[in-house]
């Protein structure tokens, strides 16, 4: 039987944690009773430097039931690093690890299908939303644009997949060789390249608390994904520069022709517009290049992506 671990990053989740823990425990008991997973399977919460009672709740759950374990980070490192910590800590303990958010908006009832696909030879099983009926039009539009832009920019991701997935021990071992500091897991996991499949599900509404990915953070995550996995923005600047240079040659020829036929007029408006346009383009180019240089700077420091303060095991 598969020894299945869950990696659940948590940040200020005290409102939903006990309810989520009860649902997960019931699901685990059901799967164990049916012989689908090993009795040694565990549910592991990763506290990402929460400011509320998240860690004390995790500690209480661990004392009440050994199926629950907890990892406490020394400080808030962000969802991606907290999830990475869980995956890397558990890769030597489990046959497979499923990552899921603490609010359980992702459907835990597809665990069975994920495990079945794993046992049939898949090393990665992606949870993919079948539809976005519970989202507002704005949320649905921006989310779909998010995936399309990422793929267009060279960051290849699974459409409508976030961080709900199963990874085998072999896939996690391979993934541990990716040592970069700037991480975007949903774009990095497909790079592993082992056999994969998807399970589709409908996402539920959040039970309580607030989404940890409002529009501002989604935009930041998209930019992180693009700049971490692709140099497409720099290539776009190169092509844009080449186009503007070609246009400038045409304008020079046109200006010389107008000069020699004596038809020149003072064009302060066009000059002013050109200065502002080129100035803005140069600042944009410098900003994008600076973003990449900043990432190189952070990578060369080789700082730890997370530090574990405490691990509640058996």
Buried (B, 14 or more C-beta within 10 A) or exposed (E): BBBBBBBBBBBBBBBBBEBBBEBBBEBBEBBBEEEBBBEBBBBBBBBBBBEBBBBEBBBBBBEEEEBBBBBBBEEBBBBBBBBBBBBBBBBEBBBBBBBBBBBBBBBBEBBBBBBBBBEEEBBBBBBBBEEBEBBEEEBBEBBBEBBEBBBEBBBEBBEBBBBBBBBBBBBBEBBEEEEEBBBBBBBBBBEBEBEBBBBBBBBEEBEEBEEBBEEEEBEEBBBBBBBBBBEBBBEEBEEEEEEEEEEEEEEEEEEEEEEEEEEEEEEEEEEEEEEEEEEEBEEEBEEBEEBBEEBEEEBEEEEEBBEBEEEBEE
